[in-house]
Amino acid sequence: MPTRGDLVAIFRRESFPTSAPRCRPYHFKFRQVKNFHDVVTVIARNDTRYDTGAYEFMRAALDYTFAEINKQNPEREGPHISGQELLAGIRDYALAQFGPMAMPLFRQWGIHEGRDFGNIVFNLVEYGVFGKTETDSIEDFDNVYDFEDVFVKPFLPPSKRA
């Protein structure tokens, strides 16, 4: 099995042309990675907090978020996505894909709050999948919304939604 260093070297050498722009987690355009699964496997082995499904979900939710932002504002300049925008896209995508099963899936993957998604983004930064600017921070993912309010309460019977 390749090590983290091997994967990063392979990833950087084979996945992108040398002229590819540097990605940033909040100013990012997601790179389509040939060996994304291999990189995620290494990340999950080194950081056991999150299941590989969480990274696969992040990839799909990011694509969804870009598409939705471009639909809403086609003239928007640059591929800038804030932590809050990404979390909004994650919320919308999870509810559309999983409905009331979103929170049980998140729990299974080790995700309990927005910061967990921030940790996933920054893990991907560390392994060269995303880049970051000096102003990007894990705190950008804190206190954006309450997971219970978003992923559980809407599916409770009206009498229990207090």
N, C-alpha and C positions, 0 to 999 in steps of 0.2 A: 504494500500500500504506500503510495507517495506521501511524503511529509508535507507540512504546510509550506515550507520553503520551496519544495519541488513544484507543488501546485501553483503557487504564486508565480514562479518563474515560467512554468508552462502556460499558465493563464495569460500572463502579460505578453509572452512571446508569440503564442499561437492564436489567441482569441481575437486580437485586434490588430489592424494595420498600425504601423508606427505613426501614421498621421491622425489616428483617432483622437478626438478631443478628450481631455481629462474630465471625468464625471465628478460631480459633487452630490452629497446626499440631499441637499435642499435645492441645489441648482443642478439636478441631475436629469439626465436622459438615460434611462436604463439600458445598459449594454446587454445585448443578446449573447449570452455566454454559452459556448459549446460545451464546456465542462462545468456548468453551474452546479450540477448535482454532485460532482466530485469535490468541488470547493465546499459546498454545504455539508457534505459528509465529514470533511476535515474539521470544519467549524463546529459541527455538532459533537464531534468526538472530543474537542478541546473545551467547549463550553456546553456542558450537559443540561443547562437550564431549559433549552428550547429544542423541541423535536424538529427534524428536518422538514416536516409538513408546514411548520411556521414560516420557514424560509421560502418554500414553494408558494405558499399563500401570499407572502410579501411580494414576490415577483409578479404574481397575477394581479394583486391589488394595486400595485404601482402602475402597471399597464392600464388598468381600469381608470385609475385616477388621472393619468395623462390624457386619456381619451375624453373623459368627462370635462376636464378643464379646457381642453381644446374645443369641445363642442360649445361650451358656455361662453368662451372668449377666444375666437379664432385669431384675433389680432394681438393677442398677448405676446409680448416679446420675451424670448428666451425660455428655456426649459426650467424656470425656477419653480420649485414646489417647497413650501414651508413644511415644517413638522406638523403643524395644525392642518394644513391642506391634505397631507398624506394620511393623517389619522381620520379626517372626514371621508376620504376616499376608501380607506380600510373599512370604516363603519358601513358606508353605503354598499360596498362590494360584499362584505360579509353577510349583511342582512338580505341582499338580493340572492346570494348563492346558498346560504345555509339557514336563513330564517331563525326559528327558535333553537336550532342546533348550533348556532355560532358560538355562544358562550361555552357549552360543553366541549366543543372542538378546541376553542382557545385554551381552556383549562387542560385538556389532554396534551396540547402542544407546549404548555408551560407559560401561557400568556394570561396575565391577570389585570394588567393596566397598560395605559399608553406607553409608559416608560419601557415596558417589555418590547414593544415594537421599535422604540428608539434604540434599545440594546441590539436588536437584530440588525437595524440599519448600520450601527457603528461596528458591529462584527463584520458586516460586509465591507465596510470602509477599511477595516484592519487587514482584510484579506485581498484588498485591491479590486473588489467588484464595484464599489462606489468610491468617490473621493469626497473631500470635505474642504470647506473654507475655514479660515481662522475663527469666524463668528458662529459657526455651527456648533450646537451644544445638545447634549443628551436632555437637558432641561426643557428643550423645545417640545418634548413629548409629554411633559408632566401636566396634569390637571386640565386636559383639553375636554374630556368628558368622563363621566362615571360609567364604567362598563355595566354595572347592574342596571342603571337607568336606560341604557341604550340597547343592551342585548338580552335582558331578562324581563324587565317590567312590561314592555309592550306586548308580551305574549302571555302575561298573567290574566286571569279573569278580572273584569273591572272591579270587583269587590276587594281584590288583593293588591291593587296598583297604588295604594296610598303612599 
